[in-house]
Amino acid sequence: MIDGPYFVLTLLGVLGCGLVAGVFYGFSSFVMRAIAELPPAQGVAAMKSINVFALRPAFLLAFIGSALLCAAIAVVTFVLLPDERTVELLLGSALYLVGCFGVTVAANVPRNDALAKMDPGSPEAAAYWPTYVREWSMWNHIRTVAAAAASISYVLALA
């Protein structure tokens, strides 16, 4: 049984991964679909605004804080080698760090950066918008599932 500070660390991992999964699920289930229905100039402008507001402490604390928690859980698991729940703890950490954080850095952020350089009303933005929505959404689905699965894996470690 996981107990003490390690229990608290894992419980915070459950909460953080779950919060991030919820944010990304909202984008996958309705935000991107609604934005995609807008005329390209409006969709691009809306997404650019969302990307600016996402870089505020409220979201970054959950997103980066969860990555730090997952990394800490993995390190503590390797150092202490708990007799039980090692697989669940390491799997949860890997799912979040690679499938959520890593995908964000490698796939979603570069698309956001490309969009940020475009004037919403330009022909370039209008041409890029359908590709952006399709690709960004696909990667968002992956990070949503990864963050949710990480949370579930940590819950299983606590059970």
C-alpha positions in Angstrom: 0.0 0.0 0.0 1.3 3.4 -0.9 1.3 5.7 2.1 2.7 8.9 3.6 4.2 11.6 1.3 4.3 9.2 -1.6 0.5 8.7 -1.3 0.0 12.5 -1.4 2.3 12.8 -4.4 0.4 10.1 -6.3 -2.9 11.6 -5.3 -1.8 15.0 -6.6 -0.7 13.2 -9.8 -4.3 11.8 -10.2 -5.7 15.3 -9.7 -3.3 17.0 -12.1 -3.5 14.5 -14.9 -7.3 14.4 -14.5 -7.6 18.2 -14.7 -5.5 18.4 -17.8 -7.4 15.5 -19.4 -10.6 17.4 -18.7 -9.3 20.6 -20.4 -8.1 18.7 -23.4 -11.4 16.7 -23.5 -13.3 20.0 -23.7 -11.3 21.0 -26.8 -11.7 17.6 -28.4 -15.4 17.3 -27.7 -16.7 20.8 -28.5 -14.3 23.7 -28.6 -12.4 22.8 -31.8 -15.6 21.7 -33.5 -17.2 25.0 -32.7 -14.2 27.0 -33.8 -13.9 25.0 -37.0 -17.4 26.0 -38.0 -16.5 29.7 -38.0 -15.2 31.5 -41.1 -11.4 30.9 -41.2 -10.5 34.5 -40.2 -12.7 34.3 -37.1 -11.5 30.7 -36.3 -7.8 31.7 -36.6 -8.4 34.8 -34.5 -10.2 32.8 -31.8 -7.6 30.1 -31.6 -4.8 32.7 -31.5 -6.5 34.3 -28.5 -7.1 30.9 -26.8 -3.4 30.1 -27.2 -2.4 33.4 -25.6 -4.7 32.8 -22.6 -3.5 29.2 -22.2 -0.1 30.6 -21.3 -1.4 32.0 -18.0 -0.7 30.5 -14.5 -4.0 28.8 -14.1 -3.5 26.4 -16.9 0.3 26.2 -16.8 0.2 25.3 -13.1 -1.9 22.2 -13.9 -0.1 21.3 -17.1 3.5 21.8 -16.2 2.9 21.0 -12.5 1.5 17.7 -13.5 4.6 17.0 -15.7 6.8 17.8 -12.7 4.7 15.6 -10.4 4.8 12.7 -12.9 8.6 13.1 -13.2 8.9 13.1 -9.4 6.7 10.0 -9.1 8.9 8.2 -11.7 12.1 9.1 -10.0 10.8 8.2 -6.5 9.5 4.9 -7.9 12.9 4.1 -9.4 14.8 5.1 -6.3 12.5 3.5 -3.7 11.4 0.6 -5.9 8.1 0.0 -4.1 7.2 -3.6 -3.9 3.7 -2.9 -5.2 2.2 -0.8 -7.9 5.5 0.0 -9.7 4.0 -0.8 -13.1 1.0 1.5 -12.5 3.2 4.3 -11.2 5.7 4.2 -14.0 3.0 3.7 -16.7 1.1 6.7 -15.4 4.2 8.8 -15.5 5.2 7.7 -19.0 1.7 8.2 -20.3 1.6 11.8 -19.1 5.2 12.8 -19.8 5.3 11.2 -23.3 1.7 11.1 -24.5 0.5 14.4 -23.1 3.4 16.7 -22.3 5.6 15.3 -25.1 2.9 15.4 -27.7 2.0 19.0 -26.7 5.6 20.1 -27.2 6.3 18.1 -30.4 2.9 18.5 -32.2 0.5 21.0 -30.8 2.9 23.9 -29.9 4.6 24.0 -33.3 1.2 24.3 -35.0 0.2 27.0 -32.5 3.5 28.8 -33.3 2.8 28.6 -37.1 -0.7 30.0 -36.6 0.6 32.8 -34.3 2.7 34.2 -37.2 -0.3 34.5 -39.5 -2.7 37.4 -40.0 -6.1 35.9 -39.4 -7.6 37.6 -42.5 -4.8 36.5 -44.8 -5.2 34.0 -47.6 -2.3 32.0 -46.0 -4.3 31.7 -42.8 -7.4 30.7 -44.6 -5.5 28.0 -46.5 -3.8 26.7 -43.4 -6.8 26.7 -41.1 -8.5 23.4 -42.2 -5.1 21.6 -41.9 -4.4 23.2 -38.5 -7.8 22.1 -37.1 -7.5 18.6 -38.4 -3.9 18.0 -37.3 -4.1 19.9 -34.0 -7.3 18.1 -33.1 -5.9 14.7 -33.9 -2.9 15.3 -31.6 -5.2 16.8 -28.9 -7.2 13.5 -28.9 -4.0 11.6 -28.3 -3.0 13.8 -25.4 -6.5 13.7 -23.9 -6.4 9.9 -23.8 -2.9 9.9 -22.5 -3.6 12.3 -19.6 -6.8 10.4 -18.7 -5.0 7.1 -18.8 -2.2 8.5 -16.7 -4.8 9.5 -14.1 -6.4 6.1 -14.2 -3.1 4.4 -13.8 -2.3 6.4 -10.7 -5.7 5.6 -9.3 -5.0 1.9 -9.8 -1.7 2.4 -8.0 -3.6 3.8 -5.0 -6.2 1.0 -5.0 
